């Protein structure tokens, strides 16, 4: 029994000296790690956690074919119609304003068509927000009830101007 007591006292003394054990005022021993050991333990634990996550959720291979995604250099605001909106139909109240923003190289402004029924449904607005240099913007305001088709090559949207409720 004495040998066990002295052995454990020796172990606790060594651990106290290393800074791995503290004795609180109730004469109970608490095992703690030094900051260096704690940092190292955290790094090892993180590596094991990452490895476990990779086995649970393996990474899928990226597609080998490049995919062309038409991205805009800015985020369109409400009321701004862009190329990806092609084929859509939009309803606006009379006196509402909206903008058509297209890339000049893909949709030249000279090819833009505006077909309205009746003819005077939309009015052009001259005060427009700036857009990147390779884009252009056309701003309209609903001036009468009716429907317009705006198209440019493969781009085509329908605009419905309705009375304000």
N, C-alpha and C positions, 0 to 999 in steps of 0.2 A: 504494500500500500504506500509505503514511504517512497519507493522508487517511482510509482505512478505520479505522486504529488510533485516530486522534484522534476520529473520529466515534463509534466505539463507546465510547471513554473518556468522551466528553462525555455519551452516553446513560446509561452506568453511573453517572456522577457525579450526574446529575440524579435518577436513580432512587434512588441512595443517600441523597441529600438528602431526598427525599420519604418515605423509609422503606419503599420497595417492594422494595428489593434489599439483600441482605446478602452480605458476602464472608467466607467462613470461612477458617480458617488454612491451607487448601490452595490458596489463591488461585483458588477456583472461585466463581462467582457463583450465588447462590440467589435466585430471585424469590419474594418474600413480599408479603402484603397487610397494610396497616395495619388495626387493629381496626375502624375505621369502614368501610373498604372491604370487609373480610371480612364484616361484619354485613350490609351492603347486598347483597353478592353472595349471601349465604345466603338473604336474603329473596327475591331475584329467582329463585334456583334453586328455592325452595319453591313460588313461584307457578307456575313452569313445570311443576314436578312435579305440582301439584294440577290444572293444566289438562290435562296428559297423562293423569292418572288419570280425569278426567271424560270424556275422549274414549274411553278404554278401557272404562270402566264408567259409562255415562250414567245419570243419575238417572231413575227411573221416576216417572211422575205418581202422585200420591196419589189414592186412590179419592175420587170426588166425593160418594158417598152416605155419610152418617155411619153408622158401625157401632157398635152398642151392645154393649159387652163388660162382662160382669158381673165386676168386679174386687173382690177382698177387700181391706180395709184392713190385713190382716196375712197372714202365711204360715201355712197350717194345718200343724199338727204331725202326725206319724204317730199314727193312732188318732183323728183328727178328720175327720168326714165332713161335707162341705159340699154346697151345692146342685148344683155341677157334677158331683158323684159320682152323681147320679140315674141309675137304671137299673143300677147296679153291684151286685155281690154280694161280701160281705166275710166272711172266715172268721176267727173269733177263738177262742182256747182258753178253756176254762172258767177263771174268775177274771180274765180279761183285761178291761180297761176301755177304753171308747171313748166319743166324744162326737159328738153331732149338733149342728151349728151352722148356723142358718138365719136369714135376714133376716125380721124380724117383719112388715114390710109385705107381703112376697111370700108368706110361709108362716106365717100366724098360729098361735100355739101352741095355740089352742083347736081347730084343725082337724087336729092331729097324731093319727094312728092307729097303734096298735101291735097287730099280729095275730101271735100266737106259737103254735107247735105243738111241744110241749105248752105250756100256758098260762104256766107258770113257767120261762121260759128266761132272761129278763133281769131284773135288779134295778136300781132307780134308785139313783144315787149322789148324795149331797147336796153334797159338796165339789167345786165346779166352778171352773174358771179364769175370770177376767173376760174378757168380749168387748166389742166396741164397743157403744154404747148402742142402736143400731137392730137389733141381733142378739140372739138368745137361744141358750142352750146347754142341752142335756139330756145327762146322762152316765149310761151304763149299765155294768153288769158282767155277764158271762156266769155264771149260777148253775147251769145244767143244760144238757145236750146238747139240741139242737133247732134250729129255724129260726124266724126272725121276719121279718115284712114291716113296715117302717116307712114310712108315706106321709103326705104332706101336699100335697094338690092334685096338681100335676104331679111333685112330688118323690116318689121311691120307691126304696128300697134294700132288699136282702135281707141279713139277718145270719144266718150259720151259726155256732152255738156247737158246737165239737168238743172231745172229750177231749184232754187234753195227752198227747202221745206218751211 
